[in-house]
Amino acid sequence: MSVKRPSRGCRIRVAVLALALCAAMPSAAQDNYFVTSTAPSGPGSLPAAVAAMQVNGNTQTLHFSLPADSVITLGADLAEITGTQVEVIGAATPGLTIDGNGFRIFRHVGQSLLVRNLILRNGRSTGAGCLSSNATISTQVYDTQFLNCRTDGTLASGSSGGALFSYGSLRLTRTRFVGNQAYDSGTAQLSMGGGAVAVIGASVLIEDSEFFDNITVRTPGLSGNCADGVGRAWSSNCLRAARPP
């Protein structure tokens, strides 16, 4: 019995069709971004990587490929990160420090944010100085230190969370908050609270974490008015505070 083989022409047509389909497909979305320089700007820098992050519905991951104990010192506020799901992972660079140098460090708007293995210090903003997360689902922070971060609120924003502000559910695991501050910048009766952390969300889980010397500083108001300016370590307007088992 003879077996008919497809003609060479058929194979050519299939190859041409596949090539046409490839040409018609959009290029793959970029999901990983690498910081390879401690410079405050330019190729490989943290500001360049943050500015390049896309809103494409995928998980966007920021990696650091730097020597151990590297310090990145900012020269301006970092751009707002607007990825749907964002991860900032410092595990490949042990001891990595991002020094805000008086500028805002991370601000995220999206659905979920994961931060691991960083030291964030000296960030300052009218929102949280080091990490402001408007993630509507969850913000998770592991093995990260927040040192000397500060928020100076405005009448529009209030002053909450010197180091970290979270809009959605928040998890803090093996974190450390030292010397963070929430100031009202001399604005009397400003709504404020949480020298280190402020959260508005469905739940908060804090485990194996430390809080030292965090403060709120509020301009004195009328006698007996102490409705705000509370929570040297943290303040919360949550539906549920969870405790680890």
Secondary structure, 3 states (H helix, E strand, C coil): CCCCCCCHHHHHHHHHHHHHHHHHCCCCCCCEEEECCCCCCCCCCHHHHHHHCCCCCCEEEEEECCCCCCEEECCCCCCCECCCEEEEECCCCCCCEEECCCCCCEEEEEEEEEEECCEEECCEECCCCCEEEEEEEEEEEECCEEECCEEECECCCEEECCCEEECCEEEEECCEEECCEEECCCCCCCCEECCCEEECCCEEEEECCEEECCEEECCCCCCCCCCCCECCCEEECCCEEECCC
